[in-house]
Amino acid sequence: MQPMSEKFSDEQILEGLGEIVEEVAGVSPDDVTADKSFVDDLDIDSLSMVEIAVQAEDRFGVKIPDDELANLKTVGDALKYVSAHS
């Protein structure tokens, strides 16, 4: 039986992250791909990363502790984290 919380597909997570990054940092969702680094490729600063994490928590129903946030270097890292914890 499926748990009460909805399980998101990788495609849904990637699309959602793209929308969040666009809203927070003005980056086109088309540029938000799993291989992109938040800092090096998408020019996301630490304050924006916190905002992205807060919005991802709300959107996907996950908790991203500060110590885990530091480990989310790429969009793919964030995708894997959300997928594993949603």
Buried (B, 14 or more C-beta within 10 A) or exposed (E): EEEEEEEBEEEBBBBBBBBBBBEBBEBEBEEBBBEBBBBEBBEBEEEBBBBBBBBBBEBBEBEBEEEBBEEBEBBBBBBBBBBEEB
